[in-house]
Amino acid sequence: MHVELVSQSEHQHYIRSSSRQIWQRVKNLLKSCIGHRSDQHLFRHDGSLVDRDRLRKKISHHEQSYKQRQKTWPYLLNIYSPTMTDNDKKIYQNQARIRYNKLKRAWQERVSRGDQFYISLADRILKDVRRTDRHMKFFRKNQRILFNIMMTYSVYHPHPGYSQGMSDMLTPIVYVFLDESMSYFAYCSLMTRYMSSLFDRNQIEINHRLYRFDLIFRSIDYELWSQINLNNDQDDNSLFVYRWLLLDCKREFHHRFSDVLRVLELIWVNSMSLTVTETDRSLFTIFVCISLLEEDRNRILSCSTEDDLHEYFYSSSTSISRSRCSTKRILQRAQNYHASYTSVDKK
């Protein structure tokens, strides 16, 4: 009988490896149990939503997993109604696919026939799509999906039409929904209910955001407001805030895409509710902007020249170096400001 001896180091390595596997399975089991129990509070057995307000509170107070977002974002972006069952959702998805493909084929035929308007539009969109979130492999692989959705939206929504920056708001939706046709209708809902007026050529809505931002920021932190405005040209100051307010601060967190998803879902929860007035839809974004500045307060106050401020506002290293804890503080502070504002408004 031959007995093969195992060295002590090999034995210890085997024990550590087995222990890690066991604990990982325990963690996965706990996550699945917690997630399932949490979903049970949100959905009935037939898949319909129990209560829209409960869903919004859950999103506000608890960061979601990727799978949870796949369930909740269709409600957040108002493409599922609360009463829809799982069977209703399958019917909707099939109908959405048929309708979307019909819309897409129409402009594809115009492009193939050499229609210059559609070819010119396609060239503009393709250039932007290739630049949008290209640091992520997922989007480099799915540029065709982004292009198709952006082209279909622009053709069938001539007002406001296509503008640079629109593709920035599409990538998070495609990342969560995965399905091209569902992403299209979710994007249409986002633009129609919340964002399209920001891209109007008359710039009325974005200028309104800029005006409100300046008023609120000055009232919350006059010292910081003064530092930025006294040491920076007013037009340059508007440029950095313009991008933040137009794209809901998305690019300020894009080096960690999970943070982008969290920022946007909190903004949407507080901006796309039917109870939010048109004039207050921009408030949460404004508070995120102010909270961003306050997170970097010491750095901004230490800027002694206009060049120092310019480096802070336009250097990519600012967002690259932002930690997960910093993002959480920014969002919690924004939520506190928003809660204080709405509570005063109700009195």
C-alpha positions as CSV (number, residue, x, y, z in Angstrom):
1,M,0.0,0.0,0.0
2,H,1.5,3.4,-1.1
3,V,0.6,6.5,1.0
4,E,1.5,9.8,-0.5
5,L,2.4,12.3,2.2
6,V,1.4,16.0,1.9
7,S,3.7,18.7,3.2
8,Q,2.6,20.9,6.1
9,S,2.6,24.0,3.9
10,E,0.4,22.3,1.2
11,H,-2.0,21.2,4.0
12,Q,-2.3,24.7,5.4
13,H,-2.8,26.1,1.9
14,Y,-5.6,23.6,1.3
15,I,-7.3,24.5,4.6
16,R,-7.1,28.3,3.8
17,S,-8.4,27.7,0.3
18,S,-11.3,25.6,1.6
19,S,-12.1,28.1,4.3
20,R,-12.3,31.0,1.8
21,Q,-14.6,29.0,-0.4
22,I,-16.9,28.1,2.5
23,W,-17.1,31.7,3.7
24,Q,-17.7,33.0,0.2
25,R,-20.6,30.6,-0.2
26,V,-22.0,31.7,3.2
27,K,-21.8,35.4,2.1
28,N,-23.5,34.7,-1.2
29,L,-26.2,32.8,0.5
30,L,-26.8,35.7,3.0
31,K,-26.9,38.2,0.1
32,S,-29.4,36.2,-1.8
33,C,-31.6,35.7,1.3
34,I,-31.5,39.4,2.2
35,G,-32.1,40.5,-1.4
36,H,-35.0,38.1,-1.7
37,R,-36.6,39.2,1.5
38,S,-36.2,42.8,0.5
39,D,-37.8,42.2,-2.9
40,Q,-40.7,40.5,-1.2
41,H,-41.5,43.8,0.5
42,L,-41.6,45.5,-2.8
43,F,-43.3,43.0,-5.1
44,R,-46.4,40.8,-4.9
45,H,-46.3,37.2,-5.9
46,D,-47.5,38.1,-9.4
47,G,-44.7,40.6,-9.9
48,S,-46.7,43.7,-9.5
49,L,-45.3,46.6,-7.3
50,V,-46.7,46.9,-3.8
51,D,-46.3,50.6,-3.4
52,R,-44.4,53.2,-5.5
53,D,-43.5,55.3,-2.5
54,R,-42.0,52.3,-0.7
55,L,-39.8,51.7,-3.7
56,R,-38.6,55.3,-3.8
57,K,-37.8,55.2,0.0
58,K,-35.9,52.0,-0.5
59,I,-33.8,53.5,-3.3
60,S,-33.3,56.6,-1.2
61,H,-32.0,54.8,1.9
62,H,-30.3,51.8,0.5
63,E,-27.8,51.4,-2.3
64,Q,-29.1,48.7,-4.7
65,S,-27.3,45.8,-6.3
66,Y,-27.0,45.5,-10.0
67,K,-29.8,42.9,-10.2
68,Q,-32.1,45.0,-8.0
69,R,-31.6,47.9,-10.3
70,Q,-32.8,45.8,-13.2
71,K,-36.1,45.3,-11.3
72,T,-36.5,48.8,-10.0
73,W,-35.3,51.1,-12.7
74,P,-38.2,50.4,-15.1
75,Y,-40.5,51.8,-12.3
76,L,-38.1,54.6,-11.5
77,L,-38.1,55.7,-15.2
78,N,-41.8,55.2,-15.5
79,I,-41.9,52.6,-18.2
80,Y,-43.7,50.0,-15.9
81,S,-46.9,50.9,-14.1
82,P,-47.2,49.5,-10.5
83,T,-50.1,47.2,-11.5
84,M,-48.1,45.3,-14.2
85,T,-47.6,41.6,-13.4
86,D,-44.7,39.5,-14.6
87,N,-46.8,38.4,-17.5
88,D,-47.8,42.0,-18.4
89,K,-44.1,42.9,-18.4
90,K,-43.3,40.1,-20.9
91,I,-46.1,41.3,-23.2
92,Y,-44.8,44.9,-22.9
93,Q,-41.2,43.8,-23.6
94,N,-42.3,42.0,-26.8
95,Q,-44.4,44.9,-28.0
96,A,-41.5,47.3,-27.2
97,R,-39.1,45.2,-29.3
98,I,-41.5,45.1,-32.3
99,R,-42.2,48.9,-32.1
100,Y,-38.6,49.8,-31.6
101,N,-37.3,47.6,-34.5
102,K,-39.9,49.2,-36.8
103,L,-38.7,52.7,-35.9
104,K,-35.1,51.7,-36.3
105,R,-35.6,50.1,-39.7
106,A,-37.3,53.3,-41.0
107,W,-34.2,55.5,-40.5
108,Q,-31.8,52.8,-41.5
109,E,-33.6,52.6,-44.9
110,R,-33.2,56.4,-45.3
111,V,-29.5,56.1,-44.5
112,S,-29.0,53.3,-47.0
113,R,-30.7,55.4,-49.7
114,G,-28.2,58.2,-49.1
115,D,-30.4,60.8,-47.5
116,Q,-27.9,63.5,-46.5
117,F,-29.8,64.7,-43.4
118,Y,-29.8,61.2,-41.9
119,I,-26.1,60.6,-42.9
120,S,-25.0,63.9,-41.3
121,L,-26.9,63.1,-38.1
122,A,-25.5,59.6,-38.0
123,D,-21.9,61.0,-38.3
124,R,-22.5,63.5,-35.4
125,I,-23.9,60.8,-33.1
126,L,-21.3,58.2,-34.0
127,K,-18.5,60.6,-33.1
128,D,-20.0,61.3,-29.6
129,V,-20.9,57.6,-29.0
130,R,-17.3,56.6,-29.6
131,R,-16.1,59.0,-26.9
132,T,-18.8,58.3,-24.3
133,D,-17.5,56.3,-21.4
134,R,-14.9,54.7,-23.6
135,H,-12.8,53.8,-20.6
136,M,-15.3,50.9,-20.0
137,K,-15.0,47.8,-22.0
138,F,-18.8,47.3,-21.8
139,F,-19.4,50.4,-23.8
140,R,-16.6,49.9,-26.3
141,K,-18.3,46.5,-27.1
142,N,-21.8,48.0,-27.3
143,Q,-21.2,51.2,-29.4
144,R,-23.6,49.9,-32.0
145,I,-26.5,49.6,-29.5
146,L,-25.8,53.1,-28.2
147,F,-25.7,54.5,-31.7
148,N,-28.9,52.8,-32.7
149,I,-30.8,54.1,-29.7
150,M,-29.4,57.6,-29.9
151,M,-30.2,57.8,-33.7
152,T,-33.7,56.5,-33.2
153,Y,-34.4,59.0,-30.4
154,S,-33.0,61.9,-32.4
155,V,-35.0,61.1,-35.5
156,Y,-38.3,60.8,-33.8
157,H,-37.8,63.6,-31.3
158,P,-36.8,66.6,-33.5
159,H,-37.5,68.9,-30.6
160,P,-35.0,69.3,-29.0
161,G,-33.2,67.1,-31.6
162,Y,-29.7,65.8,-31.0
163,S,-27.2,67.6,-28.8
164,Q,-23.8,66.7,-27.5
165,G,-24.0,65.2,-24.0
166,M,-27.2,63.3,-24.6
167,S,-25.3,60.0,-25.0
168,D,-23.9,60.5,-21.5
169,M,-27.3,60.0,-20.1
170,L,-27.9,56.9,-22.2
171,T,-25.0,54.7,-21.1
172,P,-26.2,54.1,-17.5
173,I,-29.6,53.0,-18.8
174,V,-28.1,50.6,-21.4
175,Y,-25.7,49.2,-18.7
176,V,-28.6,48.4,-16.4
177,F,-31.3,47.3,-18.9
178,L,-29.0,45.5,-21.3
179,D,-32.0,45.1,-23.7
180,E,-31.8,47.6,-26.6
181,S,-35.5,48.2,-27.1
182,M,-36.2,48.6,-23.4
183,S,-33.3,50.9,-23.0
184,Y,-34.7,53.1,-25.8
185,F,-38.1,53.5,-24.2
186,A,-36.5,54.1,-20.8
187,Y,-34.3,56.8,-22.3
188,C,-37.3,58.4,-24.0
189,S,-39.1,58.5,-20.7
190,L,-36.1,60.1,-19.0
191,M,-35.8,62.8,-21.7
192,T,-39.5,63.5,-22.0
193,R,-40.3,63.7,-18.3
194,Y,-37.1,65.3,-17.0
195,M,-34.2,66.2,-19.3
196,S,-35.2,67.3,-22.8
197,S,-35.8,70.9,-21.8
198,L,-32.2,71.1,-20.7
199,F,-31.1,70.6,-24.3
200,D,-33.4,73.2,-25.8
201,R,-31.6,75.7,-28.0
202,N,-33.2,78.6,-26.2
203,Q,-31.4,77.4,-23.0
204,I,-34.2,78.7,-20.8
205,E,-34.2,75.7,-18.5
206,I,-30.4,75.3,-18.1
207,N,-30.1,79.1,-17.4
208,H,-32.9,78.7,-14.8
209,R,-30.8,75.9,-13.1
210,L,-27.7,78.1,-13.2
211,Y,-29.6,81.0,-11.6
212,R,-31.0,78.8,-8.8
213,F,-27.7,77.1,-8.2
214,D,-26.0,80.5,-7.7
215,L,-28.7,81.7,-5.2
216,I,-28.8,78.5,-3.2
217,F,-25.0,78.1,-3.1
218,R,-24.5,81.6,-1.9
219,S,-27.0,81.2,0.9
220,I,-25.5,77.9,2.1
221,D,-21.8,78.6,1.9
222,Y,-21.0,82.3,1.3
223,E,-17.3,81.9,2.0
224,L,-16.9,79.2,-0.6
225,W,-19.1,81.0,-3.1
226,S,-17.0,84.1,-2.7
227,Q,-13.8,82.2,-3.2
228,I,-14.9,80.8,-6.5
229,N,-16.5,84.0,-7.8
230,L,-13.9,86.5,-6.7
231,N,-11.0,84.4,-8.0
232,N,-12.6,83.2,-11.2
233,D,-14.0,84.8,-14.2
234,Q,-17.9,84.7,-14.0
235,D,-18.2,83.1,-17.5
236,D,-15.6,80.4,-16.7
237,N,-17.5,79.8,-13.4
238,S,-20.7,79.2,-15.3
239,L,-18.9,76.8,-17.7
240,F,-18.0,74.2,-15.0
241,V,-21.4,74.5,-13.3
242,Y,-23.1,74.3,-16.7
243,R,-21.7,70.8,-17.4
244,W,-22.6,69.6,-13.8
245,L,-26.2,70.8,-14.0
246,L,-26.7,69.7,-17.6
247,L,-25.5,66.1,-17.0
248,D,-26.5,65.6,-13.4
249,C,-22.9,65.5,-12.3
250,K,-22.5,62.2,-14.1
251,R,-18.9,62.9,-15.3
252,E,-17.8,63.9,-11.9
253,F,-18.1,60.3,-10.7
254,H,-17.6,58.3,-14.0
255,H,-14.3,56.7,-12.9
256,R,-16.3,54.4,-10.7
257,F,-19.5,53.6,-12.6
258,S,-21.3,52.1,-9.7
259,D,-21.1,55.6,-8.1
260,V,-22.6,57.1,-11.3
261,L,-25.6,54.7,-11.0
262,R,-26.1,55.6,-7.4
263,V,-25.9,59.4,-8.1
264,L,-28.3,59.2,-10.9
265,E,-30.9,57.0,-9.2
266,L,-31.0,59.4,-6.2
267,I,-31.4,62.4,-8.5
268,W,-34.2,60.6,-10.4
269,V,-36.0,59.5,-7.3
270,N,-36.1,63.1,-6.1
271,S,-36.8,64.7,-9.5
272,M,-39.1,62.4,-11.5
273,S,-41.8,61.9,-8.9
274,L,-45.2,63.0,-9.9
275,T,-45.4,65.1,-6.7
276,V,-42.4,67.2,-7.7
277,T,-43.2,70.5,-9.3
278,E,-41.6,71.6,-12.5
279,T,-39.7,74.3,-10.8
280,D,-38.2,72.0,-8.2
281,R,-37.1,69.2,-10.5
282,S,-33.5,70.6,-10.6
283,L,-33.2,70.9,-6.8
284,F,-31.5,67.6,-5.9
285,T,-28.9,68.1,-8.7
286,I,-28.2,71.6,-7.4
287,F,-27.6,70.2,-3.9
288,V,-25.3,67.5,-5.3
289,C,-23.3,70.2,-7.0
290,I,-23.0,72.2,-3.8
291,S,-22.2,69.1,-1.8
292,L,-19.4,68.3,-4.3
293,L,-17.9,71.7,-3.8
294,E,-18.2,71.4,0.0
295,E,-16.5,68.0,0.0
296,D,-13.5,69.7,-1.6
297,R,-13.9,72.9,0.4
298,N,-10.4,73.1,1.9
299,R,-8.8,72.5,-1.5
300,I,-10.9,75.2,-3.1
301,L,-10.2,77.7,-0.3
302,S,-6.5,77.1,-0.7
303,C,-6.6,78.1,-4.3
304,S,-4.8,81.5,-4.6
305,T,-5.1,82.1,-8.3
306,E,-7.5,81.7,-11.1
307,D,-5.2,79.0,-12.6
308,D,-5.5,77.0,-9.4
309,L,-9.3,77.0,-9.6
310,H,-9.2,76.2,-13.3
311,E,-7.0,73.1,-12.5
312,Y,-9.5,72.0,-9.8
313,F,-12.6,72.4,-12.0
314,Y,-11.2,70.9,-15.3
315,S,-8.6,68.4,-14.2
316,S,-9.7,64.8,-14.5
317,S,-7.6,63.9,-11.5
318,T,-10.3,65.4,-9.3
319,S,-12.9,62.8,-10.1
320,I,-10.3,60.0,-10.5
321,S,-9.0,60.5,-6.9
322,R,-12.5,60.6,-5.4
323,S,-13.0,57.7,-3.0
324,R,-16.2,55.7,-2.4
325,C,-16.5,57.2,1.1
326,S,-16.2,60.7,-0.4
327,T,-19.1,59.9,-2.8
328,K,-21.2,58.6,0.1
329,R,-20.6,61.8,2.1
330,I,-21.5,63.9,-0.9
331,L,-24.8,62.2,-1.5
332,Q,-25.7,62.1,2.2
333,R,-25.1,65.8,2.5
334,A,-27.2,66.5,-0.6
335,Q,-30.0,64.4,0.8
336,N,-29.8,66.3,4.1
337,Y,-30.0,69.7,2.2
338,H,-32.9,68.4,0.1
339,A,-34.8,67.1,3.1
340,S,-34.3,70.4,5.0
341,Y,-35.5,72.4,2.0
342,T,-38.6,70.2,1.4
343,S,-39.6,70.2,5.1
344,V,-39.4,74.0,5.2
345,D,-41.4,74.2,2.0
346,K,-44.2,72.1,3.5
347,K,-44.6,74.3,6.5
